[in-house]
């Protein structure tokens, strides 16, 4: 089972998607060729403990031991300009003098081409995305910002190197992909679907019992404030993408007086509960798929109907591929959907659908594997484990199977292609989860905070555009500044709009926010 709410995982997926669309290429690792960091000798900023903090000074004034980064699991080590360290934070903020947990960090020091502002912290989404592996992948997009900021990211608690949650092994993951129908249409399939959901949660409790109750977004936001103090910044400067906007909004609510220059891009609707969020995504992905068909001169309704028929055939009989695995209906859902995150990957969707019509499911399976972070040897990342643990701790909602079934017609009306999956997911995602949830929807009001730039993309499939305006409104009067981009894809910055990039750079570098309501076409 896989929820479609991610951004960070697409750094890896994008390489394969682009290759399927236009052939393979190569990229520079950003090392600059000489292995030297231009500001390696710059003095470390002195930590400034927050006097309002109730945490012990052993945490707020700790000194980070920065050193060369090791290769993350399943990846390669970043270039020599990257440094890694570990931050100690309380496992339970209700017991600040109790046990601690390590938060994995990565940074690239400012190039020193302008007056240093401080550190700029990034979260690329998920929840469950690794910032330690993600930031080097995206860093070229932030060259202008690095002139005056140290670029910093982290693995949130419960993610990857920060006590990452693990719920099942690779063999069980692959077995579930093969046997569990994510859009069940018989009593037996429903039983298997919900048994798998229950087993997944039980596995999380068994293998990650020490952390599964302490991986909430509130906890991660408090970790960010410890990091702010340890990095020596009076205020937090932050760039959040996708789920990172929810994390940033939570931080702003908890620490409004510590808000510096915050950018939220690809914004999660803070007013939506779990049902509303699923409806938003069904609407957003269908909108992106319709735009894809329109761009090809095809009727969106007819195109969607053709994909539905493909799914029906796969439901009855999975399709052969070039390997020993077969393309199931559920994997085809994922393979279609991953290409909608960016307009640049629409050609990969064309190829995948054309090959499937010829009876070859290889391309769609490769796309699904890229999104699910499955490598050629059959190993999977644990991002989906962390994602589920964080999301189910955050939300009180526990939709029953009967309630989900009653809503299926509405979900199908919203999205003929993705609605049924997302409708079932409202019940399956946190079914019999072993830890009670905390909230109905995230609280992001931040009275008295400095202006926060909220960027919405009208063609965003995963975090539909409407959520940006709602985030800006809920942050509060004179706090949320709404910027619109009339574009396609998940996120706006670095997606081809000079108008968007200039507005964000000016805000982060000069502290000048655009006028609320500005539109970039």
Secondary structure, 3 states (H helix, E strand, C coil): CCCCCCCCCHHHHHHHHHHHHHCCCCCCCCCCCCCCCCCCCCCCCCCCCCCCCCCCHHHHCCCCCCEECCCCCCCCCCCCCEEEEEEEEECCHHHCCCCEEEEEEEEECCCCCCCCCEEEEEECCCCCCEHHHHHHHHHHHHHHHHCCEEEEEEECCCECCECCCCCCCHHHHHHHHHHCCCCCCCHHHHHHHHHHHHHHHHHHHHHCCCCCCCCCHHHHHHHHHHHHHHHCCCCEEEEEECHHHHHHHHHHHHCHHHEEEEEEECCCCCCCCHHHHHHHHHHHHHHHHHHHHHHCCCCHHHHHHHHHHHHHHHHHCCECCCCCCCECHHHHHHHHHHHHHCHHHHHHHHHHHHHHHCCCCHHHHHHHHHHHCECCCCCECCHHHHHHHHHHHHECCCCCHHHHHHHHHHHHHHCCCCHHHHHHHHHHCCCCCCCCCCECCCCCCCCCCCCEEEEEEEECCCCCCHHHHHHHHHHCCCCEEEEEEEEECCCCCCCCCHHHHHHHHHHHHHCCCCCCCEEEC
